[in-house]
Every structure is written in C-alpha cells, then in structure tokens.
Amino acid sequence: MKVDYSGAQWRKSRHSGPDGNCVEVAFLVDGNVGVRDTKDRGIGPVLAFTPGEWDAFVGGVSEGEFRRA
C-alpha cells in the first residue's frame, strides 16, 4: 500500500517518556493509519493500516491477543 504521509500529524501518548522508546500514530484524511517509531522519525519505516486493519489491531490489543506467553 502506498500512503502519503507528507501532511500527517503524528502524535504519541502524553505518558511517553523522553527516552525515545515510543511509537507515534497518524490518522490520515483517507482513513488510513500510520504507526512509526519515534527514534526513526522521517527515516524509518511506517506501518500502514487500512481502517479495517486498524480496528482489528486495536481490538486484538484490547483483548490481550499480543501478550507475551
């Protein structure tokens, strides 16, 4: 999926510390969602989610699907 992030407004949790161990999220006008590592702003990869993929991901996090065993 090719996504244009040039006008994206990235945000991270206000609970994030200053050590760079955070991710940022951008909700785009076309409905897609981008997620990136704050250490790699502008140079690293961005995970791109469609609206349905994002909903499934957030639902999985809420249900504990990604907890370590």
PQR file of N, CA, C, O and H, with PARSE charges and radii, in Angstrom:
ATOM      1  N   MET A   1       0.846  -1.166   0.000 -0.4000 1.5000
ATOM      2  CA  MET A   1       0.000   0.000   0.000 -0.0000 2.0000
ATOM      3  C   MET A   1       0.900   1.240   0.000  0.5500 1.7000
ATOM      4  O   MET A   1       1.793   1.358   0.839 -0.5500 1.4000
ATOM      5  N   LYS A   2       0.672   2.148  -0.923 -0.4000 1.5000
ATOM      6  CA  LYS A   2       1.426   3.400  -0.963 -0.0000 2.0000
ATOM      7  C   LYS A   2       0.589   4.485  -0.292  0.5500 1.7000
ATOM      8  O   LYS A   2      -0.539   4.757  -0.700 -0.5500 1.4000
ATOM      9  H   LYS A   2      -0.053   2.052  -1.605  0.4000 1.0000
ATOM     10  N   VAL A   3       1.154   5.095   0.736 -0.4000 1.5000
ATOM     11  CA  VAL A   3       0.436   6.096   1.520 -0.0000 2.0000
ATOM     12  C   VAL A   3       1.274   7.367   1.579  0.5500 1.7000
ATOM     13  O   VAL A   3       2.489   7.303   1.765 -0.5500 1.4000
ATOM     14  H   VAL A   3       2.071   4.874   1.069  0.4000 1.0000
ATOM     15  N   ASP A   4       0.636   8.511   1.423 -0.4000 1.5000
ATOM     16  CA  ASP A   4       1.311   9.807   1.507 -0.0000 2.0000
ATOM     17  C   ASP A   4       1.215  10.328   2.939  0.5500 1.7000
ATOM     18  O   ASP A   4       0.128  10.640   3.424 -0.5500 1.4000
ATOM     19  H   ASP A   4      -0.351   8.563   1.272  0.4000 1.0000
ATOM     20  N   TYR A   5       2.364  10.419   3.610 -0.4000 1.5000
ATOM     21  CA  TYR A   5       2.404  10.890   4.991 -0.0000 2.0000
ATOM     22  C   TYR A   5       2.857  12.347   5.100  0.5500 1.7000
ATOM     23  O   TYR A   5       3.076  12.841   6.206 -0.5500 1.4000
ATOM     24  H   TYR A   5       3.247  10.166   3.216  0.4000 1.0000
ATOM     25  N   SER A   6       3.000  13.039   3.969 -0.4000 1.5000
ATOM     26  CA  SER A   6       3.560  14.393   3.992 -0.0000 2.0000
ATOM     27  C   SER A   6       2.750  15.365   4.850  0.5500 1.7000
ATOM     28  O   SER A   6       3.333  16.254   5.469 -0.5500 1.4000
ATOM     29  H   SER A   6       2.822  12.637   3.070  0.4000 1.0000
ATOM     30  N   GLY A   7       1.448  15.226   4.905 -0.4000 1.5000
ATOM     31  CA  GLY A   7       0.630  16.124   5.713 -0.0000 2.0000
ATOM     32  C   GLY A   7       0.182  15.526   7.032  0.5500 1.7000
ATOM     33  O   GLY A   7      -0.684  16.078   7.709 -0.5500 1.4000
ATOM     34  H   GLY A   7       0.973  14.503   4.402  0.4000 1.0000
ATOM     35  N   ALA A   8       0.773  14.396   7.397 -0.4000 1.5000
ATOM     36  CA  ALA A   8       0.345  13.684   8.609 -0.0000 2.0000
ATOM     37  C   ALA A   8       0.680  14.475   9.868  0.5500 1.7000
ATOM     38  O   ALA A   8       1.730  15.112   9.958 -0.5500 1.4000
ATOM     39  H   ALA A   8       1.477  13.947   6.846  0.4000 1.0000
ATOM     40  N   GLN A   9      -0.215  14.423  10.822 -0.4000 1.5000
ATOM     41  CA  GLN A   9       0.029  14.997  12.143 -0.0000 2.0000
ATOM     42  C   GLN A   9       0.234  13.833  13.110  0.5500 1.7000
ATOM     43  O   GLN A   9      -0.721  13.181  13.533 -0.5500 1.4000
ATOM     44  H   GLN A   9      -1.068  13.905  10.748  0.4000 1.0000
ATOM     45  N   TRP A  10       1.481  13.591  13.447 -0.4000 1.5000
ATOM     46  CA  TRP A  10       1.847  12.470  14.298 -0.0000 2.0000
ATOM     47  C   TRP A  10       1.627  12.836  15.756  0.5500 1.7000
ATOM     48  O   TRP A  10       1.839  13.976  16.169 -0.5500 1.4000
ATOM     49  H   TRP A  10       2.257  14.120  13.104  0.4000 1.0000
ATOM     50  N   ARG A  11       1.199  11.844  16.525 -0.4000 1.5000
ATOM     51  CA  ARG A  11       1.020  12.069  17.957 -0.0000 2.0000
ATOM     52  C   ARG A  11       1.422  10.815  18.719  0.5500 1.7000
ATOM     53  O   ARG A  11       1.368   9.700  18.200 -0.5500 1.4000
ATOM     54  H   ARG A  11       1.027  10.918  16.190  0.4000 1.0000
ATOM     55  N   LYS A  12       1.824  11.030  19.962 -0.4000 1.5000
ATOM     56  CA  LYS A  12       2.153   9.913  20.847 -0.0000 2.0000
ATOM     57  C   LYS A  12       1.497  10.170  22.189  0.5500 1.7000
ATOM     58  O   LYS A  12       1.028  11.274  22.468 -0.5500 1.4000
ATOM     59  H   LYS A  12       1.868  11.936  20.384  0.4000 1.0000
ATOM     60  N   SER A  13       1.471   9.164  22.993 -0.4000 1.5000
ATOM     61  CA  SER A  13       0.844   9.276  24.310 -0.0000 2.0000
ATOM     62  C   SER A  13       1.550  10.333  25.155  0.5500 1.7000
ATOM     63  O   SER A  13       2.775  10.449  25.113 -0.5500 1.4000
ATOM     64  H   SER A  13       1.851   8.267  22.766  0.4000 1.0000
ATOM     65  N   ARG A  14       0.795  11.085  25.904 -0.4000 1.5000
ATOM     66  CA  ARG A  14       1.413  12.063  26.809 -0.0000 2.0000
ATOM     67  C   ARG A  14       2.094  11.359  27.982  0.5500 1.7000
ATOM     68  O   ARG A  14       2.813  11.994  28.753 -0.5500 1.4000
ATOM     69  H   ARG A  14      -0.200  10.991  25.938  0.4000 1.0000
ATOM     70  N   HIS A  15       1.872  10.062  28.119 -0.4000 1.5000
ATOM     71  CA  HIS A  15       2.525   9.274  29.162 -0.0000 2.0000
ATOM     72  C   HIS A  15       3.895   8.770  28.710  0.5500 1.7000
ATOM     73  O   HIS A  15       4.610   8.140  29.490 -0.5500 1.4000
ATOM     74  H   HIS A  15       1.288   9.546  27.493  0.4000 1.0000
ATOM     75  N   SER A  16       4.261   9.039  27.467 -0.4000 1.5000
ATOM     76  CA  SER A  16       5.547   8.597  26.933 -0.0000 2.0000
ATOM     77  C   SER A  16       6.675   9.396  27.570  0.5500 1.7000
ATOM     78  O   SER A  16       6.552  10.596  27.816 -0.5500 1.4000
ATOM     79  H   SER A  16       3.680   9.551  26.834  0.4000 1.0000
ATOM     80  N   GLY A  17       7.761   8.709  27.828 -0.4000 1.5000
ATOM     81  CA  GLY A  17       8.926   9.375  28.397 -0.0000 2.0000
ATOM     82  C   GLY A  17       9.810   9.971  27.313  0.5500 1.7000
ATOM     83  O   GLY A  17       9.531   9.807  26.125 -0.5500 1.4000
ATOM     84  H   GLY A  17       7.861   7.735  27.628  0.4000 1.0000
ATOM     85  N   PRO A  18      10.877  10.664  27.711 -0.5600 1.5000
ATOM     86  CA  PRO A  18      11.761  11.328  26.755  0.2800 2.0000
ATOM     87  C   PRO A  18      12.845  10.426  26.171  0.5500 1.7000
ATOM     88  O   PRO A  18      13.677  10.900  25.397 -0.5500 1.4000
ATOM     89  N   ASP A  19      12.858   9.146  26.521 -0.4000 1.5000
ATOM     90  CA  ASP A  19      13.950   8.263  26.114 -0.0000 2.0000
ATOM     91  C   ASP A  19      13.812   7.680  24.714  0.5500 1.7000
ATOM     92  O   ASP A  19      14.684   6.919  24.296 -0.5500 1.4000
ATOM     93  H   ASP A  19      12.182   8.762  27.150  0.4000 1.0000
ATOM     94  N   GLY A  20      12.773   7.998  23.983 -0.4000 1.5000
ATOM     95  CA  GLY A  20      12.632   7.550  22.600 -0.0000 2.0000
ATOM     96  C   GLY A  20      12.116   6.139  22.431  0.5500 1.7000
ATOM     97  O   GLY A  20      12.223   5.582  21.338 -0.5500 1.4000
ATOM     98  H   GLY A  20      12.065   8.616  24.323  0.4000 1.0000
ATOM     99  N   ASN A  21      11.562   5.542  23.464 -0.4000 1.5000
ATOM    100  CA  ASN A  21      11.011   4.188  23.362 -0.0000 2.0000
ATOM    101  C   ASN A  21       9.506   4.237  23.139  0.5500 1.7000
ATOM    102  O   ASN A  21       8.742   3.594  23.858 -0.5500 1.4000
ATOM    103  H   ASN A  21      11.474   5.994  24.352  0.4000 1.0000
ATOM    104  N   CYS A  22       9.092   4.994  22.150 -0.4000 1.5000
ATOM    105  CA  CYS A  22       7.665   5.219  21.924 -0.0000 2.0000
ATOM    106  C   CYS A  22       7.316   4.993  20.457  0.5500 1.7000
ATOM    107  O   CYS A  22       8.189   4.894  19.595 -0.5500 1.4000
ATOM    108  H   CYS A  22       9.713   5.517  21.565  0.4000 1.0000
ATOM    109  N   VAL A  23       6.043   4.916  20.210 -0.4000 1.5000
ATOM    110  CA  VAL A  23       5.547   4.925  18.837 -0.0000 2.0000
ATOM    111  C   VAL A  23       4.606   6.112  18.679  0.5500 1.7000
ATOM    112  O   VAL A  23       4.010   6.587  19.646 -0.5500 1.4000
ATOM    113  H   VAL A  23       5.334   4.997  20.911  0.4000 1.0000
ATOM    114  N   GLU A  24       4.486   6.576  17.449 -0.4000 1.5000
ATOM    115  CA  GLU A  24       3.574   7.661  17.118 -0.0000 2.0000
ATOM    116  C   GLU A  24       2.543   7.137  16.137  0.5500 1.7000
ATOM    117  O   GLU A  24       2.812   6.221  15.359 -0.5500 1.4000
ATOM    118  H   GLU A  24       4.970   6.190  16.664  0.4000 1.0000
ATOM    119  N   VAL A  25       1.365   7.726  16.183 -0.4000 1.5000
ATOM    120  CA  VAL A  25       0.258   7.328  15.315 -0.0000 2.0000
ATOM    121  C   VAL A  25      -0.220   8.554  14.552  0.5500 1.7000
ATOM    122  O   VAL A  25      -0.283   9.655  15.099 -0.5500 1.4000
ATOM    123  H   VAL A  25       1.146   8.470  16.815  0.4000 1.0000
ATOM    124  N   ALA A  26      -0.556   8.351  13.276 -0.4000 1.5000
ATOM    125  CA  ALA A  26      -1.149   9.420  12.465 -0.0000 2.0000
ATOM    126  C   ALA A  26      -2.422   8.883  11.826  0.5500 1.7000
ATOM    127  O   ALA A  26      -2.403   7.843  11.167 -0.5500 1.4000
ATOM    128  H   ALA A  26      -0.504   7.457  12.831  0.4000 1.0000
ATOM    129  N   PHE A  27      -3.523   9.591  12.022 -0.4000 1.5000
ATOM    130  CA  PHE A  27      -4.794   9.257  11.389 -0.0000 2.0000
ATOM    131  C   PHE A  27      -4.931  10.150  10.164  0.5500 1.7000
ATOM    132  O   PHE A  27      -5.032  11.371  10.289 -0.5500 1.4000
ATOM    133  H   PHE A  27      -3.539  10.436  12.557  0.4000 1.0000
ATOM    134  N   LEU A  28      -4.933   9.548   8.985 -0.4000 1.5000
ATOM    135  CA  LEU A  28      -4.909  10.297   7.737 -0.0000 2.0000
ATOM    136  C   LEU A  28      -6.305  10.591   7.222  0.5500 1.7000
ATOM    137  O   LEU A  28      -7.269   9.924   7.597 -0.5500 1.4000
ATOM    138  H   LEU A  28      -4.851   8.557   8.883  0.4000 1.0000
ATOM    139  N   VAL A  29      -6.411  11.596   6.359 -0.4000 1.5000
ATOM    140  CA  VAL A  29      -7.719  12.019   5.854 -0.0000 2.0000
ATOM    141  C   VAL A  29      -8.398  10.932   5.028  0.5500 1.7000
ATOM    142  O   VAL A  29      -9.625  10.912   4.929 -0.5500 1.4000
ATOM    143  H   VAL A  29      -5.628  12.139   6.054  0.4000 1.0000
ATOM    144  N   ASP A  30      -7.623  10.029   4.436 -0.4000 1.5000
ATOM    145  CA  ASP A  30      -8.229   8.957   3.634 -0.0000 2.0000
ATOM    146  C   ASP A  30      -8.672   7.770   4.481  0.5500 1.7000
ATOM    147  O   ASP A  30      -9.156   6.772   3.947 -0.5500 1.4000
ATOM    148  H   ASP A  30      -6.626  10.045   4.517  0.4000 1.0000
ATOM    149  N   GLY A  31      -8.508   7.874   5.807 -0.4000 1.5000
ATOM    150  CA  GLY A  31      -8.930   6.805   6.700 -0.0000 2.0000
ATOM    151  C   GLY A  31      -7.820   5.862   7.112  0.5500 1.7000
ATOM    152  O   GLY A  31      -7.974   5.118   8.081 -0.5500 1.4000
ATOM    153  H   GLY A  31      -8.114   8.685   6.240  0.4000 1.0000
ATOM    154  N   ASN A  32      -6.702   5.874   6.398 -0.4000 1.5000
ATOM    155  CA  ASN A  32      -5.590   5.011   6.760 -0.0000 2.0000
ATOM    156  C   ASN A  32      -4.913   5.521   8.026  0.5500 1.7000
ATOM    157  O   ASN A  32      -5.068   6.678   8.415 -0.5500 1.4000
ATOM    158  H   ASN A  32      -6.577   6.478   5.611  0.4000 1.0000
ATOM    159  N   VAL A  33      -4.155   4.622   8.659 -0.4000 1.5000
ATOM    160  CA  VAL A  33      -3.464   4.943   9.903 -0.0000 2.0000
ATOM    161  C   VAL A  33      -2.005   4.547   9.751  0.5500 1.7000
ATOM    162  O   VAL A  33      -1.699   3.460   9.261 -0.5500 1.4000
ATOM    163  H   VAL A  33      -4.029   3.681   8.342  0.4000 1.0000
ATOM    164  N   GLY A  34      -1.105   5.428  10.170 -0.4000 1.5000
ATOM    165  CA  GLY A  34       0.319   5.130  10.155 -0.0000 2.0000
ATOM    166  C   GLY A  34       0.844   5.018  11.572  0.5500 1.7000
ATOM    167  O   GLY A  34       0.397   5.732  12.469 -0.5500 1.4000
ATOM    168  H   GLY A  34      -1.354   6.311  10.568  0.4000 1.0000
ATOM    169  N   VAL A  35       1.800   4.113  11.769 -0.4000 1.5000
ATOM    170  CA  VAL A  35       2.453   3.936  13.069 -0.0000 2.0000
ATOM    171  C   VAL A  35       3.955   3.898  12.817  0.5500 1.7000
ATOM    172  O   VAL A  35       4.424   3.168  11.944 -0.5500 1.4000
ATOM    173  H   VAL A  35       2.163   3.533  11.041  0.4000 1.0000
ATOM    174  N   ARG A  36       4.710   4.689  13.584 -0.4000 1.5000
ATOM    175  CA  ARG A  36       6.167   4.712  13.414 -0.0000 2.0000
ATOM    176  C   ARG A  36       6.864   4.798  14.760  0.5500 1.7000
ATOM    177  O   ARG A  36       6.262   5.170  15.768 -0.5500 1.4000
ATOM    178  H   ARG A  36       4.328   5.282  14.293  0.4000 1.0000
ATOM    179  N   ASP A  37       8.135   4.448  14.759 -0.4000 1.5000
ATOM    180  CA  ASP A  37       8.987   4.512  15.943 -0.0000 2.0000
ATOM    181  C   ASP A  37       9.498   5.944  16.089  0.5500 1.7000
ATOM    182  O   ASP A  37       9.958   6.534  15.111 -0.5500 1.4000
ATOM    183  H   ASP A  37       8.624   4.146  13.940  0.4000 1.0000
ATOM    184  N   THR A  38       9.428   6.505  17.282 -0.4000 1.5000
ATOM    185  CA  THR A  38       9.880   7.885  17.471 -0.0000 2.0000
ATOM    186  C   THR A  38      11.381   8.044  17.267  0.5500 1.7000
ATOM    187  O   THR A  38      11.843   9.147  16.977 -0.5500 1.4000
ATOM    188  H   THR A  38       9.055   6.026  18.076  0.4000 1.0000
ATOM    189  N   LYS A  39      12.149   6.975  17.410 -0.4000 1.5000
ATOM    190  CA  LYS A  39      13.593   7.061  17.190 -0.0000 2.0000
ATOM    191  C   LYS A  39      13.931   7.235  15.713  0.5500 1.7000
ATOM    192  O   LYS A  39      15.011   7.726  15.383 -0.5500 1.4000
ATOM    193  H   LYS A  39      11.774   6.079  17.646  0.4000 1.0000
ATOM    194  N   ASP A  40      13.031   6.842  14.828 -0.4000 1.5000
ATOM    195  CA  ASP A  40      13.309   6.854  13.391 -0.0000 2.0000
ATOM    196  C   ASP A  40      12.436   7.844  12.626  0.5500 1.7000
ATOM    197  O   ASP A  40      12.149   7.626  11.449 -0.5500 1.4000
ATOM    198  H   ASP A  40      12.154   6.443  15.097  0.4000 1.0000
ATOM    199  N   ARG A  41      12.019   8.903  13.260 -0.4000 1.5000
ATOM    200  CA  ARG A  41      11.144   9.887  12.606 -0.0000 2.0000
ATOM    201  C   ARG A  41      11.725  10.331  11.270  0.5500 1.7000
ATOM    202  O   ARG A  41      12.860  10.803  11.188 -0.5500 1.4000
ATOM    203  H   ARG A  41      12.252   9.080  14.216  0.4000 1.0000
ATOM    204  N   GLY A  42      10.929  10.170  10.243 -0.4000 1.5000
ATOM    205  CA  GLY A  42      11.316  10.662   8.929 -0.0000 2.0000
ATOM    206  C   GLY A  42      12.293   9.798   8.166  0.5500 1.7000
ATOM    207  O   GLY A  42      12.484  10.012   6.969 -0.5500 1.4000
ATOM    208  H   GLY A  42      10.008   9.787  10.310  0.4000 1.0000
ATOM    209  N   ILE A  43      12.925   8.820   8.816 -0.4000 1.5000
ATOM    210  CA  ILE A  43      13.891   7.983   8.109 -0.0000 2.0000
ATOM    211  C   ILE A  43      13.538   6.502   8.153  0.5500 1.7000
ATOM    212  O   ILE A  43      13.933   5.741   7.269 -0.5500 1.4000
ATOM    213  H   ILE A  43      12.770   8.645   9.788  0.4000 1.0000
ATOM    214  N   GLY A  44      12.813   6.099   9.157 -0.4000 1.5000
ATOM    215  CA  GLY A  44      12.482   4.686   9.325 -0.0000 2.0000
ATOM    216  C   GLY A  44      11.189   4.310   8.637  0.5500 1.7000
ATOM    217  O   GLY A  44      10.491   5.163   8.089 -0.5500 1.4000
ATOM    218  H   GLY A  44      12.493   6.717   9.875  0.4000 1.0000
ATOM    219  N   PRO A  45      10.878   3.039   8.671 -0.5600 1.5000
ATOM    220  CA  PRO A  45       9.640   2.563   8.046  0.2800 2.0000
ATOM    221  C   PRO A  45       8.404   2.981   8.844  0.5500 1.7000
ATOM    222  O   PRO A  45       8.480   3.271  10.037 -0.5500 1.4000
ATOM    223  N   VAL A  46       7.289   3.002   8.164 -0.4000 1.5000
ATOM    224  CA  VAL A  46       5.998   3.297   8.779 -0.0000 2.0000
ATOM    225  C   VAL A  46       5.088   2.109   8.523  0.5500 1.7000
ATOM    226  O   VAL A  46       4.967   1.654   7.385 -0.5500 1.4000
ATOM    227  H   VAL A  46       7.227   2.766   7.194  0.4000 1.0000
ATOM    228  N   LEU A  47       4.450   1.605   9.563 -0.4000 1.5000
ATOM    229  CA  LEU A  47       3.434   0.570   9.389 -0.0000 2.0000
ATOM    230  C   LEU A  47       2.159   1.253   8.925  0.5500 1.7000
ATOM    231  O   LEU A  47       1.705   2.212   9.548 -0.5500 1.4000
ATOM    232  H   LEU A  47       4.548   1.975  10.487  0.4000 1.0000
ATOM    233  N   ALA A  48       1.584   0.767   7.842 -0.4000 1.5000
ATOM    234  CA  ALA A  48       0.363   1.361   7.293 -0.0000 2.0000
ATOM    235  C   ALA A  48      -0.799   0.405   7.503  0.5500 1.7000
ATOM    236  O   ALA A  48      -0.706  -0.781   7.183 -0.5500 1.4000
ATOM    237  H   ALA A  48       1.953  -0.013   7.336  0.4000 1.0000
ATOM    238  N   PHE A  49      -1.889   0.926   8.041 -0.4000 1.5000
ATOM    239  CA  PHE A  49      -3.095   0.147   8.300 -0.0000 2.0000
ATOM    240  C   PHE A  49      -4.267   0.763   7.550  0.5500 1.7000
ATOM    241  O   PHE A  49      -4.420   1.984   7.525 -0.5500 1.4000
ATOM    242  H   PHE A  49      -1.964   1.888   8.301  0.4000 1.0000
ATOM    243  N   THR A  50      -5.089  -0.075   6.944 -0.4000 1.5000
ATOM    244  CA  THR A  50      -6.377   0.397   6.444 -0.0000 2.0000
ATOM    245  C   THR A  50      -7.287   0.564   7.659  0.5500 1.7000
ATOM    246  O   THR A  50      -6.949   0.078   8.738 -0.5500 1.4000
ATOM    247  H   THR A  50      -4.965  -1.067   6.965  0.4000 1.0000
ATOM    248  N   PRO A  51      -8.427   1.234   7.519 -0.5600 1.5000
ATOM    249  CA  PRO A  51      -9.320   1.369   8.674  0.2800 2.0000
ATOM    250  C   PRO A  51      -9.728   0.024   9.283  0.5500 1.7000
ATOM    251  O   PRO A  51      -9.771  -0.109  10.506 -0.5500 1.4000
ATOM    252  N   GLY A  52     -10.024  -0.960   8.453 -0.4000 1.5000
ATOM    253  CA  GLY A  52     -10.411  -2.278   8.962 -0.0000 2.0000
ATOM    254  C   GLY A  52      -9.272  -2.981   9.673  0.5500 1.7000
ATOM    255  O   GLY A  52      -9.475  -3.617  10.707 -0.5500 1.4000
ATOM    256  H   GLY A  52      -9.990  -0.851   7.460  0.4000 1.0000
ATOM    257  N   GLU A  53      -8.066  -2.866   9.115 -0.4000 1.5000
ATOM    258  CA  GLU A  53      -6.896  -3.469   9.757 -0.0000 2.0000
ATOM    259  C   GLU A  53      -6.620  -2.808  11.104  0.5500 1.7000
ATOM    260  O   GLU A  53      -6.295  -3.484  12.080 -0.5500 1.4000
ATOM    261  H   GLU A  53      -7.901  -2.349   8.275  0.4000 1.0000
ATOM    262  N   TRP A  54      -6.751  -1.492  11.151 -0.4000 1.5000
ATOM    263  CA  TRP A  54      -6.530  -0.770  12.409 -0.0000 2.0000
ATOM    264  C   TRP A  54      -7.532  -1.204  13.472  0.5500 1.7000
ATOM    265  O   TRP A  54      -7.162  -1.449  14.620 -0.5500 1.4000
ATOM    266  H   TRP A  54      -7.016  -0.943  10.359  0.4000 1.0000
ATOM    267  N   ASP A  55      -8.800  -1.299  13.085 -0.4000 1.5000
ATOM    268  CA  ASP A  55      -9.827  -1.739  14.034 -0.0000 2.0000
ATOM    269  C   ASP A  55      -9.522  -3.137  14.565  0.5500 1.7000
ATOM    270  O   ASP A  55      -9.683  -3.400  15.757 -0.5500 1.4000
ATOM    271  H   ASP A  55      -9.101  -1.100  12.152  0.4000 1.0000
ATOM    272  N   ALA A  56      -9.079  -4.036  13.678 -0.4000 1.5000
ATOM    273  CA  ALA A  56      -8.739  -5.397  14.097 -0.0000 2.0000
ATOM    274  C   ALA A  56      -7.527  -5.393  15.029  0.5500 1.7000
ATOM    275  O   ALA A  56      -7.504  -6.123  16.020 -0.5500 1.4000
ATOM    276  H   ALA A  56      -8.948  -3.822  12.710  0.4000 1.0000
ATOM    277  N   PHE A  57      -6.523  -4.577  14.715 -0.4000 1.5000
ATOM    278  CA  PHE A  57      -5.332  -4.483  15.556 -0.0000 2.0000
ATOM    279  C   PHE A  57      -5.680  -3.953  16.945  0.5500 1.7000
ATOM    280  O   PHE A  57      -5.287  -4.545  17.950 -0.5500 1.4000
ATOM    281  H   PHE A  57      -6.541  -3.985  13.910  0.4000 1.0000
ATOM    282  N   VAL A  58      -6.410  -2.848  17.009 -0.4000 1.5000
ATOM    283  CA  VAL A  58      -6.788  -2.266  18.300 -0.0000 2.0000
ATOM    284  C   VAL A  58      -7.661  -3.242  19.089  0.5500 1.7000
ATOM    285  O   VAL A  58      -7.511  -3.363  20.305 -0.5500 1.4000
ATOM    286  H   VAL A  58      -6.730  -2.367  16.193  0.4000 1.0000
ATOM    287  N   GLY A  59      -8.563  -3.931  18.410 -0.4000 1.5000
ATOM    288  CA  GLY A  59      -9.377  -4.940  19.076 -0.0000 2.0000
ATOM    289  C   GLY A  59      -8.529  -6.058  19.649  0.5500 1.7000
ATOM    290  O   GLY A  59      -8.777  -6.522  20.762 -0.5500 1.4000
ATOM    291  H   GLY A  59      -8.684  -3.832  17.422  0.4000 1.0000
ATOM    292  N   GLY A  60      -7.526  -6.495  18.893 -0.4000 1.5000
ATOM    293  CA  GLY A  60      -6.624  -7.537  19.371 -0.0000 2.0000
ATOM    294  C   GLY A  60      -5.825  -7.102  20.587  0.5500 1.7000
ATOM    295  O   GLY A  60      -5.634  -7.880  21.522 -0.5500 1.4000
ATOM    296  H   GLY A  60      -7.325  -6.118  17.988  0.4000 1.0000
ATOM    297  N   VAL A  61      -5.358  -5.861  20.575 -0.4000 1.5000
ATOM    298  CA  VAL A  61      -4.636  -5.331  21.735 -0.0000 2.0000
ATOM    299  C   VAL A  61      -5.559  -5.299  22.947  0.5500 1.7000
ATOM    300  O   VAL A  61      -5.173  -5.713  24.040 -0.5500 1.4000
ATOM    301  H   VAL A  61      -5.513  -5.229  19.816  0.4000 1.0000
ATOM    302  N   SER A  62      -6.769  -4.811  22.752 -0.4000 1.5000
ATOM    303  CA  SER A  62      -7.740  -4.723  23.853 -0.0000 2.0000
ATOM    304  C   SER A  62      -8.087  -6.088  24.430  0.5500 1.7000
ATOM    305  O   SER A  62      -8.335  -6.216  25.629 -0.5500 1.4000
ATOM    306  H   SER A  62      -7.083  -4.474  21.865  0.4000 1.0000
ATOM    307  N   GLU A  63      -8.104  -7.108  23.576 -0.4000 1.5000
ATOM    308  CA  GLU A  63      -8.459  -8.461  24.012 -0.0000 2.0000
ATOM    309  C   GLU A  63      -7.258  -9.253  24.526  0.5500 1.7000
ATOM    310  O   GLU A  63      -7.416 -10.396  24.958 -0.5500 1.4000
ATOM    311  H   GLU A  63      -7.903  -7.005  22.602  0.4000 1.0000
ATOM    312  N   GLY A  64      -6.063  -8.664  24.486 -0.4000 1.5000
ATOM    313  CA  GLY A  64      -4.876  -9.335  25.002 -0.0000 2.0000
ATOM    314  C   GLY A  64      -4.239 -10.333  24.059  0.5500 1.7000
ATOM    315  O   GLY A  64      -3.473 -11.191  24.497 -0.5500 1.4000
ATOM    316  H   GLY A  64      -5.936  -7.737  24.135  0.4000 1.0000
ATOM    317  N   GLU A  65      -4.539 -10.241  22.774 -0.4000 1.5000
ATOM    318  CA  GLU A  65      -4.001 -11.204  21.810 -0.0000 2.0000
ATOM    319  C   GLU A  65      -2.487 -11.123  21.649  0.5500 1.7000
ATOM    320  O   GLU A  65      -1.875 -12.073  21.162 -0.5500 1.4000
ATOM    321  H   GLU A  65      -5.162  -9.544  22.418  0.4000 1.0000
ATOM    322  N   PHE A  66      -1.874 -10.022  22.043 -0.4000 1.5000
ATOM    323  CA  PHE A  66      -0.446  -9.836  21.798 -0.0000 2.0000
ATOM    324  C   PHE A  66       0.390  -9.898  23.069  0.5500 1.7000
ATOM    325  O   PHE A  66       1.549  -9.482  23.069 -0.5500 1.4000
ATOM    326  H   PHE A  66      -2.371  -9.250  22.439  0.4000 1.0000
ATOM    327  N   ARG A  67      -0.178 -10.405  24.134 -0.4000 1.5000
ATOM    328  CA  ARG A  67       0.579 -10.541  25.384 -0.0000 2.0000
ATOM    329  C   ARG A  67       1.636 -11.621  25.232  0.5500 1.7000
ATOM    330  O   ARG A  67       1.451 -12.608  24.519 -0.5500 1.4000
ATOM    331  H   ARG A  67      -1.119 -10.742  24.134  0.4000 1.0000
ATOM    332  N   ARG A  68       2.740 -11.408  25.918 -0.4000 1.5000
ATOM    333  CA  ARG A  68       3.791 -12.434  25.921 -0.0000 2.0000
ATOM    334  C   ARG A  68       3.308 -13.653  26.681  0.5500 1.7000
ATOM    335  O   ARG A  68       2.575 -13.544  27.664 -0.5500 1.4000
ATOM    336  H   ARG A  68       2.890 -10.607  26.497  0.4000 1.0000
ATOM    337  N   ALA A  69       3.726 -14.802  26.214 -0.4000 1.5000
ATOM    338  CA  ALA A  69       3.325 -16.055  26.875 -0.0000 2.0000
ATOM    339  C   ALA A  69       4.132 -16.288  28.133  0.5500 1.7000
ATOM    340  O   ALA A  69       3.933 -17.291  28.818 -0.5500 1.4000
ATOM    341  H   ALA A  69       4.321 -14.890  25.416  0.4000 1.0000
TER
END
